[in-house]
């Protein structure tokens, strides 16, 4: 078997695996409400995928994400990172998609110092400061320690220095950390 045949075999294998994917509605249920504007096309990389990329220590650019077919993007959202081989399985799927669909090289990320910051039970200074900078009061019914890992990761990523993110106030409200209406949003009665 030559290299071209091997590439075709891998593509066929990936396509066969992707045929059993859930419909977009099932994928949308794994996304946050503030991500709903791109849930159908998945043109932007959802936070759940960004979380999994960090867990696997692999970098994927937005351009490479957009070059993946919709079925692969759905699979990268729904594939589990369970402790019994899930991370290895996810990493394999991700590497195959990057190499064969995005036609890019796999870029591995070093271990991040940030994980210890967002994965603690107290609110990171960076998140608190971003809320202050945007005149948002953290007066919601929930506390940082009540959020799950993906929610904490999301808020931390949305406050990266040098990034102006309109989703930060929406995420604070969605996760119950901010009770006030944001950016013209109607406060529910």
MARBA-3410 file (N, C-alpha, C, O; in Angstrom, 1 decimal):
189
0.9,-1.2,0.0,0.0,0.0,0.0,0.9,1.2,0.0,1.8,1.3,0.8 ~ 0.6,2.2,-0.9,1.4,3.4,-0.9,0.9,4.4,0.0,-0.2,4.3,0.5 ~ 1.6,5.5,0.1,1.2,6.6,1.0,-0.2,7.2,0.7,-1.0,7.5,1.6 ~ -0.5,7.4,-0.6,-1.8,7.9,-1.0,-2.9,7.0,-0.6,-4.0,7.5,-0.2 ~ -2.7,5.7,-0.8,-3.7,4.7,-0.4,-4.0,4.8,1.1,-5.1,4.6,1.5
-2.9,4.9,1.8,-3.0,5.0,3.3,-3.8,6.2,3.7,-4.7,6.1,4.6 ~ -3.6,7.3,3.1,-4.3,8.6,3.4,-5.8,8.4,3.1,-6.7,8.8,3.8 ~ -6.1,7.7,1.9,-7.5,7.5,1.6,-8.2,6.5,2.6,-9.3,6.7,2.9 ~ -7.4,5.5,3.0,-8.0,4.6,4.0,-8.3,5.3,5.3,-9.3,5.0,5.9 ~ -7.4,6.2,5.7,-7.6,6.9,7.0,-8.8,7.8,6.8,-9.7,7.9,7.7
-8.9,8.5,5.7,-10.1,9.4,5.5,-11.4,8.6,5.5,-12.4,9.0,6.0 ~ -11.4,7.4,4.8,-12.6,6.6,4.8,-12.9,6.1,6.2,-14.1,6.0,6.6 ~ -11.9,5.8,7.0,-12.2,5.3,8.4,-12.8,6.4,9.2,-13.7,6.2,9.9 ~ -12.2,7.6,9.1,-12.8,8.8,9.8,-14.2,9.0,9.3,-15.1,9.3,10.2 ~ -14.5,9.0,8.0,-15.8,9.3,7.5,-16.8,8.2,8.1,-17.9,8.6,8.4
-16.4,7.0,8.1,-17.3,5.9,8.6,-17.6,6.1,10.1,-18.7,5.9,10.5 ~ -16.6,6.5,10.8,-16.8,6.8,12.3,-17.8,8.0,12.4,-18.6,8.0,13.4 ~ -17.7,9.0,11.6,-18.5,10.2,11.7,-19.9,10.0,11.3,-20.8,10.8,11.7 ~ -20.2,9.0,10.5,-21.6,8.7,10.1,-22.5,8.4,11.3,-23.7,8.6,11.1 ~ -22.0,8.1,12.4,-22.9,7.7,13.5,-23.0,8.9,14.5,-23.4,8.7,15.7
-22.7,10.1,14.1,-22.8,11.2,15.0,-24.2,11.7,15.3,-25.1,11.4,14.5 ~ -24.4,12.3,16.4,-25.7,12.8,16.8,-26.1,14.0,15.9,-25.2,14.7,15.4 ~ -27.4,14.3,15.8,-27.8,15.5,15.1,-27.3,16.8,15.8,-26.8,16.8,16.9 ~ -27.3,17.9,15.0,-26.8,19.2,15.5,-27.5,19.6,16.8,-26.9,20.3,17.6 ~ -28.8,19.2,17.0,-29.5,19.6,18.2,-28.8,19.0,19.4,-28.7,19.6,20.5
-28.4,17.7,19.3,-27.7,17.1,20.4,-26.4,17.7,20.7,-25.9,17.9,21.8 ~ -25.7,18.2,19.6,-24.4,18.9,19.8,-24.6,20.2,20.5,-23.9,20.6,21.4 ~ -25.7,20.9,20.0,-26.0,22.2,20.6,-26.3,22.1,22.1,-26.0,23.1,22.8 ~ -26.8,21.0,22.6,-27.1,20.9,24.0,-25.8,20.9,24.8,-25.8,21.0,26.0 ~ -24.6,20.6,24.2,-23.4,20.6,24.9,-22.7,22.0,24.9,-21.6,22.2,25.5
-23.3,22.9,24.2,-22.7,24.3,24.1,-23.4,25.2,25.1,-24.5,24.9,25.5 ~ -22.7,26.2,25.4,-23.3,27.2,26.3,-24.3,28.1,25.6,-24.2,28.2,24.3 ~ -25.2,28.7,26.3,-26.2,29.6,25.6,-25.5,30.7,24.9,-26.0,31.1,23.8 ~ -24.4,31.3,25.4,-23.8,32.4,24.7,-23.1,32.0,23.4,-22.7,32.9,22.7 ~ -23.0,30.7,23.2,-22.4,30.2,21.9,-23.5,29.9,20.9,-23.2,29.3,19.8
-24.7,30.1,21.2,-25.9,29.7,20.3,-25.8,30.3,18.9,-26.4,29.7,18.0 ~ -25.2,31.5,18.8,-25.3,32.2,17.5,-24.5,31.4,16.4,-24.6,31.7,15.2 ~ -23.6,30.5,16.8,-22.9,29.7,15.8,-23.0,28.2,16.1,-22.2,27.4,15.6 ~ -24.1,27.8,16.8,-24.3,26.4,17.1,-24.6,25.5,15.8,-24.2,24.4,15.8 ~ -25.3,26.1,14.8,-25.6,25.3,13.7,-24.4,25.1,12.7,-24.2,24.0,12.2
-23.6,26.1,12.5,-22.5,26.0,11.6,-21.2,25.6,12.3,-20.3,25.1,11.6 ~ -21.1,25.8,13.6,-19.9,25.6,14.3,-18.7,26.3,13.7,-17.6,25.8,13.7 ~ -18.9,27.5,13.2,-17.9,28.3,12.6,-16.8,28.8,13.6,-15.7,29.0,13.2 ~ -17.3,28.9,14.8,-16.3,29.3,15.9,-16.1,28.0,16.8,-17.0,27.2,16.9 ~ -15.0,28.0,17.4,-14.6,26.8,18.2,-15.3,27.0,19.6,-15.0,27.9,20.3
-16.2,26.0,19.9,-16.9,26.1,21.2,-15.9,25.9,22.4,-14.8,25.3,22.3 ~ -16.3,26.4,23.5,-15.4,26.3,24.7,-15.2,24.9,25.1,-14.1,24.6,25.7 ~ -16.1,24.0,24.9,-15.9,22.6,25.3,-14.7,22.0,24.5,-14.0,21.1,25.0 ~ -14.6,22.4,23.2,-13.5,21.9,22.4,-12.2,22.6,22.9,-11.2,21.9,23.0 ~ -12.2,23.8,23.2,-11.0,24.5,23.7,-10.5,23.9,25.0,-9.3,23.7,25.2
-11.5,23.5,25.8,-11.2,22.8,27.1,-10.5,21.5,26.8,-9.4,21.1,27.4 ~ -11.0,20.7,25.8,-10.5,19.4,25.5,-9.1,19.5,24.8,-8.2,18.7,25.1 ~ -8.9,20.6,24.0,-7.6,20.8,23.4,-6.6,21.1,24.5,-5.5,20.6,24.5 ~ -6.9,21.9,25.5,-6.0,22.2,26.6,-5.7,20.9,27.4,-4.6,20.7,27.8 ~ -6.7,20.1,27.6,-6.5,18.8,28.3,-5.6,17.9,27.6,-4.7,17.2,28.2
-5.7,17.9,26.2,-4.8,17.1,25.4,-3.5,17.8,25.0,-2.6,17.2,24.4 ~ -3.4,19.0,25.4,-2.2,19.8,25.1,-1.8,19.9,23.6,-0.7,19.7,23.2 ~ -2.9,20.1,22.8,-2.7,20.3,21.4,-3.4,21.6,21.0,-4.5,22.0,21.4 ~ -2.7,22.3,20.1,-3.2,23.6,19.6,-3.9,23.4,18.3,-3.4,22.7,17.4 ~ -5.0,24.1,18.2,-5.8,24.1,16.9,-6.2,25.5,16.6,-7.0,26.1,17.4
-5.8,26.1,15.5,-6.2,27.5,15.2,-7.6,27.5,14.7,-8.2,26.5,14.4 ~ -8.2,28.7,14.8,-9.6,28.9,14.3,-9.6,28.5,12.8,-10.6,27.9,12.3 ~ -8.6,28.9,12.0,-8.6,28.6,10.6,-8.6,27.0,10.4,-9.3,26.5,9.5 ~ -7.8,26.3,11.2,-7.8,24.9,11.1,-9.1,24.3,11.5,-9.6,23.3,10.9 ~ -9.7,24.8,12.6,-11.0,24.3,13.0,-12.0,24.5,11.9,-12.8,23.6,11.6
-12.0,25.6,11.2,-13.0,25.9,10.2,-12.7,25.0,8.9,-13.6,24.9,8.1 ~ -11.5,24.5,8.8,-11.2,23.7,7.6,-11.7,22.2,7.8,-11.7,21.4,6.9 ~ -12.0,21.9,9.1,-12.6,20.6,9.4,-14.0,20.5,8.9,-14.8,21.5,9.0 ~ -14.4,19.3,8.4,-15.8,19.2,8.0,-16.7,19.2,9.3,-16.3,19.0,10.4 ~ -18.0,19.5,9.0,-19.0,19.7,10.1,-19.1,18.4,11.0,-19.2,18.5,12.2
-19.0,17.2,10.3,-19.1,16.0,11.1,-17.9,15.8,12.0,-18.1,15.4,13.2 ~ -16.8,16.2,11.6,-15.6,16.1,12.5,-15.7,17.1,13.7,-15.4,16.8,14.8 ~ -16.2,18.3,13.4,-16.4,19.3,14.4,-17.4,18.8,15.5,-17.2,19.0,16.7 ~ -18.5,18.2,15.0,-19.4,17.6,15.9,-18.8,16.5,16.7,-19.1,16.5,17.9 ~ -18.0,15.7,16.1,-17.4,14.6,16.9,-16.4,15.2,17.9,-16.3,14.6,19.0
-15.7,16.2,17.6,-14.8,16.8,18.6,-15.5,17.4,19.7,-14.9,17.6,20.8 ~ -16.7,17.8,19.5,-17.6,18.3,20.6,-18.1,17.2,21.5,-18.1,17.3,22.7 ~ -18.6,16.1,20.8,-19.3,15.1,21.6,-18.4,14.0,22.1,-18.7,13.3,23.1 ~ -17.2,13.8,21.6,-16.3,12.8,22.1,-15.9,13.0,23.5,-15.6,14.2,23.9 ~ -15.9,12.0,24.3,-15.7,12.1,25.7,-14.2,12.1,26.1,-13.4,11.5,25.3
-13.8,12.6,27.2,-12.4,12.6,27.7,-12.4,11.7,29.0,-11.7,12.0,29.9 ~ -13.2,10.6,29.0,-13.3,9.8,30.2,-11.9,9.3,30.6,-11.0,9.2,29.7 ~ -11.7,9.0,31.9,-10.4,8.6,32.4,-9.9,7.3,31.8,-8.7,7.1,31.9 ~ -10.7,6.5,31.3,-10.3,5.2,30.8,-10.0,5.2,29.3,-10.7,4.5,28.6 ~ -9.0,6.0,28.9,-8.6,6.0,27.5,-9.3,7.0,26.7,-8.9,7.2,25.5
-10.2,7.8,27.2,-10.9,8.8,26.5,-10.0,9.9,25.9,-10.1,10.4,24.8 ~ -9.0,10.3,26.7,-8.1,11.4,26.3,-7.2,10.9,25.2,-6.9,11.6,24.2 ~ -6.8,9.7,25.3,-5.9,9.1,24.2,-6.7,9.0,22.9,-6.2,9.3,21.8 ~ -8.0,8.5,23.0,-8.9,8.4,21.9,-9.1,9.7,21.2,-9.1,9.9,20.0 ~ -9.4,10.7,22.1,-9.7,12.1,21.6,-8.5,12.7,20.9,-8.6,13.2,19.8
-7.3,12.5,21.5,-6.1,13.0,20.9,-5.8,12.4,19.5,-5.4,13.0,18.6 ~ -6.1,11.1,19.4,-5.9,10.4,18.1,-6.9,10.9,17.1,-6.4,11.2,16.0 ~ -8.1,11.1,17.4,-9.1,11.7,16.5,-8.7,13.1,16.1,-8.8,13.5,14.9 ~ -8.2,13.9,17.1,-7.8,15.3,16.8,-6.6,15.3,15.9,-6.6,16.1,14.9 ~ -5.6,14.5,16.1,-4.4,14.4,15.3,-4.8,14.0,13.9,-4.3,14.6,12.9
-5.6,13.0,13.7,-6.0,12.6,12.4,-6.8,13.7,11.6,-6.5,13.9,10.5 ~ -7.6,14.4,12.3,-8.4,15.5,11.7,-7.4,16.6,11.3,-7.6,17.2,10.2 ~ -6.5,17.0,12.2,-5.6,18.1,11.9,-4.7,17.7,10.6,-4.6,18.6,9.7 ~ -4.2,16.5,10.6,-3.3,16.1,9.5,-4.0,15.9,8.2,-3.6,16.4,7.2 ~ -5.1,15.2,8.3,-5.8,14.8,7.0,-6.9,15.8,6.5,-7.1,15.8,5.3
-7.5,16.5,7.4,-8.5,17.5,6.9,-8.0,18.9,6.9,-8.1,19.6,5.9 ~ -7.3,19.3,8.0,-6.8,20.7,8.0,-5.5,20.8,7.2,-5.0,21.9,6.9 ~ -4.9,19.7,6.9,-3.6,19.6,6.2,-2.6,20.5,6.9,-1.8,21.2,6.3 ~ -2.6,20.4,8.2,-1.6,21.2,9.0,-0.8,20.2,9.9,-1.1,19.0,10.0 ~ 0.2,20.8,10.5,1.0,19.9,11.4,0.5,20.1,12.8,-0.1,21.1,13.2
0.6,19.1,13.6,0.1,19.1,15.0,1.1,19.8,15.8,2.3,19.6,15.8 ~ 0.6,20.8,16.6,1.4,21.6,17.5,1.0,21.3,18.9,-0.1,21.4,19.3 ~ 2.0,20.8,19.6,1.8,20.4,21.0,2.0,21.6,21.9,3.0,22.4,21.6 ~ 1.2,21.7,22.9,1.4,22.8,23.9,2.1,22.3,25.1,1.9,21.2,25.5 ~ 2.9,23.2,25.7,3.5,22.8,27.0,2.5,22.8,28.1,1.4,23.4,27.9
2.7,22.2,29.2,1.8,22.2,30.3,1.6,23.7,30.7,2.6,24.5,30.7 ~ 0.4,24.0,31.1,0.1,25.4,31.4,0.1,25.7,32.9,-0.4,24.8,33.7 ~ 0.6,26.8,33.2,0.6,27.3,34.6,-0.9,27.7,35.0,-1.2,27.8,36.1 ~ -1.6,28.1,33.9,-2.9,28.7,34.2,-3.9,27.7,34.8,-4.8,28.1,35.5 ~ -3.8,26.4,34.5,-4.7,25.4,35.0,-4.9,25.5,36.5,-6.0,25.4,37.0
-3.8,25.7,37.2,-3.9,25.7,38.6,-4.6,27.0,39.1,-5.2,27.0,40.2 ~ -4.6,28.0,38.2,-5.3,29.3,38.6,-6.8,29.1,38.4,-7.6,29.5,39.3 ~ -7.3,28.6,37.3,-8.7,28.6,37.1,-9.4,27.4,37.8,-10.6,27.4,38.0 ~ -8.6,26.4,38.1,-9.2,25.2,38.7,-9.2,25.1,40.2,-9.3,24.1,40.8 ~ -9.0,26.3,40.8,-9.1,26.4,42.2,-10.5,26.8,42.6,-11.3,27.1,41.8
-10.8,26.7,43.9,-12.2,27.0,44.4,-12.4,28.4,44.7,-13.5,28.8,45.0 ~ -11.4,29.3,44.5,-11.6,30.7,44.7,-11.5,31.5,43.4,-10.7,31.1,42.5 ~ -12.2,32.6,43.3,-12.2,33.4,42.1,-10.8,33.9,41.7,-10.2,34.6,42.6 ~ -10.3,33.6,40.6,-9.0,34.2,40.2,-9.1,35.7,40.0,-10.1,36.3,39.7 ~ -8.0,36.4,40.4,-7.9,37.8,40.3,-8.2,38.3,38.9,-8.9,39.4,38.8
-7.8,37.6,37.9,-8.0,38.0,36.5,-9.5,38.1,36.2,-9.9,39.0,35.5 ~ -10.3,37.2,36.6,-11.7,37.2,36.4,-12.4,38.3,37.2,-13.2,39.0,36.6 ~ -12.0,38.4,38.4,-12.5,39.5,39.3,-12.2,40.9,38.6,-13.1,41.7,38.6 ~ -11.0,41.1,38.2,-10.6,42.3,37.6,-11.3,42.6,36.3,-11.7,43.8,36.1 ~ -11.5,41.6,35.5,-12.3,41.8,34.2,-13.7,42.2,34.5,-14.3,43.1,33.8
-14.3,41.6,35.6,-15.7,42.0,35.9,-15.7,43.5,36.4,-16.6,44.2,36.0 ~ -14.7,43.9,37.2,-14.6,45.3,37.7,-14.4,46.2,36.5,-15.1,47.2,36.4 ~ -13.6,45.9,35.6,-13.3,46.7,34.4,-14.5,46.9,33.5,-14.7,47.9,32.9 ~ -15.4,45.9,33.5,-16.6,46.0,32.7,-17.8,46.4,33.6,-19.0,46.4,33.1 ~ -17.6,46.9,34.8,-18.6,47.4,35.7,-19.7,46.3,36.0,-20.9,46.7,36.1
-19.2,45.1,36.1,-20.2,44.0,36.4,-20.0,43.6,37.9,-18.9,43.4,38.4 ~ -21.1,43.5,38.6,-21.1,43.1,40.0,-21.3,41.5,40.0,-22.2,41.0,39.3 ~ -20.4,40.9,40.7,-20.6,39.5,40.9,-21.5,39.2,42.1,-21.2,38.8,43.2 ~ -22.8,39.4,41.7,-23.9,39.4,42.7,-24.9,38.3,42.5,-26.0,38.4,43.0 ~ -24.5,37.3,41.7,-25.5,36.3,41.3,-25.7,35.3,42.4,-25.0,35.3,43.5
-26.6,34.3,42.2,-26.9,33.3,43.2,-25.8,32.3,43.4,-25.9,31.5,44.4 ~ -24.9,32.2,42.5,-23.8,31.1,42.6,-22.5,31.7,42.9,-22.2,32.9,42.6 ~ -21.6,30.9,43.4,-20.2,31.3,43.7,-19.3,30.5,42.8,-19.7,29.5,42.2 ~ -18.1,31.1,42.6,-17.1,30.4,41.8,-16.9,29.0,42.1,-16.8,28.1,41.3 ~ -16.9,28.7,43.4,-16.6,27.3,43.9,-17.7,26.3,43.5,-17.5,25.1,43.5
-18.9,26.8,43.1,-20.0,26.0,42.7,-20.0,25.7,41.2,-20.7,24.8,40.7 ~ -19.1,26.3,40.5,-19.0,26.1,39.0,-18.3,24.8,38.7,-17.4,24.4,39.5 ~ -18.7,24.2,37.6,-17.9,23.0,37.2,-16.6,23.4,36.5,-16.4,24.6,36.2 ~ -15.7,22.5,36.2,-14.4,22.8,35.6,-14.6,23.5,34.3,-13.8,24.4,34.0 ~ -15.5,23.1,33.5,-15.7,23.7,32.1,-16.1,25.2,32.3,-15.6,26.0,31.5
-17.0,25.4,33.2,-17.4,26.8,33.4,-16.3,27.7,33.9,-16.1,28.8,33.5 ~ -15.5,27.2,34.9,-14.4,28.0,35.4,-13.3,28.2,34.3,-12.8,29.3,34.1 ~ -13.0,27.2,33.5,-12.1,27.3,32.4,-12.6,28.3,31.4,-11.8,29.2,31.0 ~ -13.9,28.3,31.1,-14.5,29.2,30.2,-14.3,30.7,30.6,-13.9,31.5,29.8 ~ -14.7,31.0,31.8,-14.6,32.3,32.3,-13.1,32.8,32.4,-12.8,33.9,32.0
-12.2,31.9,32.7,-10.8,32.2,32.7,-10.3,32.5,31.3,-9.6,33.5,31.1 ~ -10.7,31.7,30.3,-10.3,31.9,28.9,-10.9,33.2,28.4,-10.2,33.9,27.6 ~ -12.1,33.5,28.8,-12.7,34.7,28.3,-12.1,36.0,28.8,-12.5,37.1,28.4 ~ -11.2,35.9,29.8,-10.6,37.1,30.4,-9.1,37.1,30.0,-8.3,37.8,30.7 ~ -8.7,36.4,29.0,-7.3,36.5,28.6,-6.8,37.9,28.3,-7.6,38.7,27.6
-5.7,38.3,28.8,-5.1,39.6,28.5,-5.0,39.9,27.0,-4.6,39.0,26.2 ~ -5.4,41.1,26.6,-5.3,41.4,25.2,-6.5,41.0,24.3,-6.5,41.2,23.1 ~ -7.5,40.3,24.9,-8.7,39.9,24.2,-9.9,40.6,24.8,-10.2,40.6,26.0 ~ -10.6,41.3,23.9,-11.9,41.9,24.3,-13.0,41.0,23.9,-13.3,40.8,22.8 ~ -13.6,40.4,24.9,-14.6,39.4,24.6,-16.0,39.7,25.1,-16.2,40.0,26.3
-16.9,39.9,24.1,-18.3,40.2,24.4,-19.0,39.1,25.2,-20.1,39.4,25.7 ~ -18.5,37.9,25.1,-19.2,36.8,25.8,-18.9,36.7,27.3,-19.7,36.0,28.0 ~ -18.0,37.4,27.8,-17.7,37.3,29.2,-18.9,37.7,30.1,-19.3,37.0,31.0 ~ -19.5,38.9,29.9,-20.7,39.2,30.7,-21.8,38.2,30.5,-22.6,37.9,31.5 ~ -22.0,37.7,29.3,-23.1,36.7,29.0,-22.8,35.4,29.8,-23.7,34.8,30.3
-21.5,35.0,29.8,-21.2,33.8,30.5,-21.3,34.0,32.0,-21.8,33.0,32.7 ~ -20.9,35.1,32.5,-21.1,35.4,34.0,-22.6,35.2,34.4,-22.9,34.6,35.4 ~ -23.5,35.8,33.5,-24.9,35.7,33.8,-25.4,34.3,33.6,-26.2,33.8,34.5 ~ -25.0,33.6,32.6,-25.5,32.3,32.3,-25.0,31.3,33.5,-25.8,30.4,33.8 ~ -23.9,31.5,34.0,-23.4,30.6,35.0,-23.9,31.0,36.4,-23.6,30.3,37.4
-24.6,32.1,36.5,-25.2,32.5,37.8,-24.3,33.3,38.7,-24.5,33.5,39.9 ~ -23.2,33.9,38.2,-22.3,34.7,39.0,-22.7,36.2,38.9,-22.2,37.0,39.8 ~ -23.5,36.6,38.0,-23.8,38.0,37.8,-25.3,38.1,37.6,-25.9,37.5,36.7 ~ -26.0,38.8,38.5,-27.5,38.9,38.4,-28.0,40.0,37.5,-29.1,40.0,37.1 ~ -27.1,41.0,37.3,-27.6,42.1,36.5,-27.6,41.8,35.0,-26.9,41.0,34.5
-28.5,42.6,34.3,-28.6,42.4,32.9,-27.4,43.0,32.3,-26.8,44.0,32.8 ~ -26.9,42.5,31.2,-25.7,43.0,30.5,-25.9,43.3,29.1,-26.7,42.6,28.4 ~ -25.2,44.3,28.6,-25.2,44.6,27.2,-26.5,44.7,26.5,-26.8,44.1,25.5 ~ -27.5,45.4,27.2,-28.8,45.6,26.6,-29.7,44.4,26.8,-30.8,44.4,26.4 ~ -29.2,43.4,27.5,-30.0,42.2,27.8,-31.1,42.5,28.7,-30.9,43.3,29.7
-32.2,41.9,28.6,-33.4,42.2,29.5,-33.2,41.3,30.7,-33.0,40.1,30.6 ~ -33.3,41.9,31.8,-33.3,41.2,33.1,-34.6,40.5,33.3,-35.7,41.1,33.2 ~ -34.6,39.2,33.5,-35.8,38.4,33.7,-36.5,38.8,35.0,-35.8,39.1,36.0 ~ -37.8,38.8,35.1,-38.6,39.2,36.3,-38.4,38.3,37.4,-38.9,38.5,38.5
END
